[in-house]
Amino acid sequence: MSSDASAANAAVTTETTTPSDVVGSAAGDSTVGDSTQVTAGTGFRRADGRTVDQLRPITITRGWSQQAEGSALIEFGGTRVLCTASVTEGVPRWMRGEGRGWVTAEYAMLPRATSTRSQRESVKGKIGGRTHEISRLIGRSLRAIIDLQALGENTVVLDCDVLQADGGTRTAAITGAYVALAEAMVWARKEGLVKGQPLVDSVSAVSVGIIDGVAMLDLPYPEDVRAETDMNVVVTGSGAFVEVQGTAEGAPFDRQELDSLLDLAVAGCAELAQIQQQTLGETRDA
């Protein structure tokens, strides 16, 4: 059941701009740090033509699935993830009687989402550690911006399936899952399952990294595999951090580099929050 039949083919596509150009974003007037601005100002261009502080083209299509209570197909450049939100009455056994709801997530990749086919985990009979880790990350990120008490004793399961992978699949999944969740909450209110608005904020995520000593935003796969430092950052629409996952792959990073990466991520997420808002229109307040 689509929460908004008229939105079944509604999509918002953006031409990438530098995050510092975003005015009045949901995360405030976040700007890129001075050290990164110097790098961007040198005219440095990446292999795909973007500046260091520029997102890939982003497209979010609401209501992509006709069956789910909420859904969104999100595209970060070549990365495409289908996110659906399923609402059911009741909660896990360990939460019964508490009057609170639950939000959880499952993440998976299609066998040919990558350049070579990978075997389905269901065939292997075991879910991989990476899949578990990303599923938990998505769930935590969405629970950070929803009032579980206001959700009542209902459960929302967010399924994020990677159709095509070109870097940043987990961050795309979080960003798209929020749109699917927002649609599902409209459906739940119309059905009388919840009252009021359980969502207290929006949430999005983006990857950042250091390549050849340069801090960059939103890494596609060719950059991701070369990164000396790789980081995934989850930020609410109001600019608060939900999670920061950072790893030095080639060499340790210092505090100044960390600050530059976080500045890039916050500015990028501010732009993503605007795209989410444009995609949803008045859905959150419906």
C-alpha positions in Angstrom: 0.0 0.0 0.0 1.6 3.2 -1.1 1.1 6.0 1.4 0.5 8.5 -1.3 -0.5 7.1 -4.7 -0.1 10.4 -6.4 3.6 10.4 -5.4 4.3 7.0 -6.9 6.4 8.5 -9.6 7.5 11.6 -7.8 11.2 12.2 -7.9 13.5 15.0 -7.0 16.8 15.1 -8.9 19.5 17.6 -8.0 22.4 19.0 -9.9 25.3 18.9 -7.5 26.4 22.2 -6.0 29.0 22.8 -3.4 27.5 22.4 0.1 28.7 25.9 1.1 26.2 27.3 -1.5 23.3 25.8 0.6 21.3 28.7 2.2 19.1 28.2 5.2 19.7 24.4 5.3 18.1 22.2 7.8 21.4 21.9 9.6 21.9 25.6 9.8 24.4 27.8 8.1 27.1 25.1 8.1 30.1 25.9 5.9 33.2 24.0 4.9 36.2 24.5 7.2 38.9 27.0 6.2 41.5 24.3 5.3 39.0 22.6 3.0 38.0 25.9 1.4 41.6 26.5 0.4 41.7 23.1 -1.3 38.5 23.7 -3.1 39.6 27.1 -4.2 42.6 25.8 -6.1 40.4 24.4 -8.8 41.1 20.8 -7.9 38.9 18.5 -9.9 38.2 14.8 -9.3 38.0 12.1 -12.0 34.3 12.6 -12.3 34.7 16.4 -12.6 33.4 17.3 -9.1 35.1 19.6 -6.7 36.3 18.2 -3.4 33.2 19.5 -1.5 30.5 18.5 -4.1 28.0 15.7 -3.8 27.3 13.3 -6.7 23.9 13.9 -8.5 21.2 12.8 -6.1 17.8 11.5 -7.1 15.1 10.3 -4.6 11.9 8.8 -6.0 9.1 8.5 -3.4 6.5 5.8 -3.5 8.6 3.5 -5.7 7.0 0.4 -4.3 3.3 0.1 -4.6 3.1 -2.5 -1.8 5.0 -0.9 1.0 3.6 1.6 3.5 6.6 3.8 2.6 9.3 3.6 0.0 12.0 5.5 -1.8 14.5 4.7 -4.5 17.6 6.7 -3.8 20.5 7.3 -6.3 23.9 8.7 -5.3 25.5 8.9 -8.7 25.9 5.2 -9.7 24.8 3.9 -6.3 21.1 2.9 -6.2 19.3 1.6 -3.1 15.6 0.7 -2.8 14.3 1.5 0.7 10.9 0.2 1.9 9.2 0.8 5.3 6.8 -1.9 6.5 4.5 -1.1 9.5 3.1 -3.9 11.6 1.1 -3.8 14.9 2.9 -5.2 17.9 6.5 -5.1 19.1 9.2 -7.6 20.0 8.5 -9.7 23.0 11.0 -7.9 25.2 9.2 -4.6 24.6 5.6 -5.8 25.2 3.6 -3.7 27.6 5.9 -0.7 27.6 3.8 1.4 25.3 6.7 2.0 23.0 7.3 1.1 19.4 10.4 -0.2 17.6 12.3 0.6 14.4 14.8 -1.8 12.9 16.4 -2.3 9.5 17.8 -5.0 7.2 20.4 -4.3 4.6 21.3 -6.5 1.6 22.9 -6.3 -1.8 21.7 -7.9 -5.0 24.1 -10.5 -6.3 25.1 -8.4 -9.3 25.1 -5.0 -7.6 28.9 -5.1 -8.0 31.2 -5.7 -10.9 31.3 -9.4 -10.2 28.5 -11.6 -8.9 28.4 -12.4 -5.2 26.4 -15.3 -3.8 23.2 -14.5 -1.9 23.7 -14.7 1.8 20.5 -16.7 2.1 22.1 -19.4 -0.1 25.2 -19.4 2.1 23.0 -19.9 5.1 24.8 -17.2 7.1 24.5 -13.4 7.2 27.9 -11.7 6.9 29.4 -9.5 9.5 29.3 -6.4 7.2 25.6 -6.9 6.5 24.9 -7.1 10.3 26.9 -4.0 11.0 25.2 -1.9 8.3 21.8 -3.2 9.2 22.3 -2.1 12.9 23.8 1.3 11.7 20.7 2.0 9.7 18.4 1.0 12.6 20.3 3.2 15.1 20.2 6.2 12.7 16.5 6.1 12.2 15.7 5.4 15.9 17.7 8.6 16.7 15.0 10.8 15.1 11.8 9.1 16.1 9.8 9.2 19.3 9.3 5.5 20.1 6.7 6.4 22.7 4.6 8.3 20.1 4.9 5.4 17.7 2.9 3.3 20.2 3.3 -0.5 20.2 4.0 -0.7 16.5 7.1 -2.0 14.6 8.6 -0.4 11.5 11.0 -2.6 9.5 13.2 -0.7 7.0 14.5 -2.9 4.2 17.4 -1.4 2.2 18.4 -3.4 -0.9 21.3 -2.2 -2.9 20.5 -2.5 -6.6 23.8 -1.1 -7.8 26.9 -0.3 -5.8 29.3 2.5 -6.6 30.5 3.5 -3.1 28.5 4.9 -0.1 25.8 2.2 -0.1 25.2 2.5 3.7 25.0 6.3 3.7 22.6 6.2 0.7 20.5 3.6 2.5 20.2 5.8 5.6 19.3 8.9 3.6 16.7 7.0 1.6 15.3 5.0 4.6 14.4 8.3 6.2 12.2 9.2 3.3 10.5 5.8 3.3 10.0 6.1 7.1 8.4 9.5 6.7 6.0 8.2 4.1 5.1 5.2 6.4 4.3 7.6 9.3 1.8 9.4 7.1 0.2 6.0 6.3 0.2 5.0 10.0 -1.6 8.3 11.0 -4.2 7.9 8.3 -4.8 4.3 9.5 -5.1 5.4 13.1 -2.1 3.4 14.3 -0.3 6.4 15.6 -1.4 9.9 16.7 0.6 13.1 16.2 4.0 13.0 14.6 6.5 10.5 15.9 9.3 11.9 13.8 11.2 14.6 15.7 13.9 15.4 13.1 15.3 14.2 9.7 18.5 12.2 9.3 21.0 11.7 6.4 24.5 10.3 6.0 27.4 10.8 3.7 30.9 9.4 3.2 34.1 11.5 3.3 37.7 10.6 3.0 41.3 11.7 2.4 42.9 10.8 -1.0 46.4 11.9 -1.8 46.2 14.2 1.2 43.0 15.9 0.1 39.7 15.7 2.0 36.8 14.9 -0.2 33.0 14.5 0.1 30.9 11.6 -1.1 33.3 9.0 -2.4 32.4 6.7 -5.4 34.0 3.3 -5.4 37.2 4.2 -7.3 38.0 6.9 -4.7 36.8 4.8 -1.8 39.4 2.0 -2.5 42.2 4.6 -2.7 41.3 6.5 0.4 44.0 6.9 3.1 41.2 7.7 5.5 37.6 6.6 5.0 34.7 8.0 7.1 30.9 7.6 7.2 29.0 10.4 9.1 25.3 10.4 10.1 23.8 13.8 10.9 20.3 14.9 11.9 18.5 17.7 10.1 19.3 20.0 13.1 23.0 19.3 12.7 23.6 16.8 15.5 25.8 13.8 15.0 24.3 10.3 15.3 27.4 8.3 14.3 30.9 8.9 13.1 32.7 5.9 11.7 36.3 6.7 10.7 39.2 4.5 9.8 42.8 5.3 8.7 43.5 2.8 5.9 46.9 4.1 4.8 48.2 6.6 7.3 46.9 8.0 10.6 44.9 11.3 10.4 45.4 14.3 12.6 42.9 16.5 14.4 42.9 19.2 11.6 42.1 16.5 9.0 39.4 15.1 11.2 37.8 18.6 11.5 38.0 19.1 7.8 36.2 15.8 7.1 33.5 16.6 9.7 33.0 20.0 8.2 32.6 18.4 4.7 30.2 15.8 6.1 28.0 18.3 8.0 27.7 20.6 4.9 26.9 17.6 2.7 24.3 16.3 5.0 22.7 19.8 5.2 22.3 19.6 1.4 20.9 16.1 1.6 18.4 17.3 4.3 17.1 19.9 1.8 16.7 17.3 -0.9 14.8 15.0 1.5 12.5 17.9 2.4 11.9 18.7 -1.3 11.1 15.1 -2.0 8.7 14.8 0.9 7.0 18.2 0.4 4.4 18.4 3.2 4.5 14.7 4.0 6.1 15.0 7.4 3.5 17.5 8.6 0.5 15.8 7.0 
